[in-house]
Amino acid sequence: MRLSLLVVFFSINSIISQENKVTKYKEDQIYFNFNFDFQLKSLKGYQQNGFSRSFNLGLLKDISLNNSGNKALAIGFGYGYSRLVNNLDVNQNLTFSIDSDSELRNKLSYHSIHFPIELRLRTSSIENYVFWRVYLGYKLSYNFSTKYKPFFGRKTLLKNYVSDFSHILSLSLGFNTWNIRFETGLSPIIKVLSKSNSYNNNFFISSVGLVFYLL
């Protein structure tokens, strides 16, 4: 009799454990997004002329924080490309200056490796693949391969002009396929030299765009 009770007990415990494992699932482990980039803080004489944009894609490991899976933490890595169109000129001392001709369409581009982390809140379940999501995130970016193309002139490769590392906060929210993404930089991406030859580090890049998640 005792043996039968033990068998029943362990069988029920095994079933409950399996059910708990099943309820934990993963969502949104591949992402890609397109952004419109802009300089958030005011710089005297600065003009954004054209469509400054960025593109990002990557992988995220989704880690459930509860059995229902609607709260999760995600960590991962990704790749990004950014292109800014404005009236900034290159100086010889690893800085930029604002050109007096506000109509210039000079182009500054660079590549990035991202290391994102997200706190994820969603209305999903193991059976429901159509849900609302709100993801709060931070990412550390390593920037490299900076190129500058003046409105008149050839494209050149710049070294040490763009900050090697940048810190970014993000918010992604939406329903099902369509999700809006907001990002704002916590650290200046480049150094802009004012007319008094002093650094103005207020060049922070923010962006708004669409993000798509898979798997």
Secondary structure, 3 states (H helix, E strand, C coil): CHHHHHHHHHHHHHHHHHHHHHHCCCCCCEEEEEEEEEECCCCCCCCECCCCEEEEEEEEEEEECCCCCCEEEEEEEEEEEEEEEECEEECCCCCEEECCCCCCCEEEEEEEEEEEEEEEEECCCCCCCCCEEEEEEEEEEEEEEEEEECCCCCCEEECCCECCEEEEEEEEEEECCEEEEEEEECCCCECEECCCCCEECCCCEEEEEEEEEEC
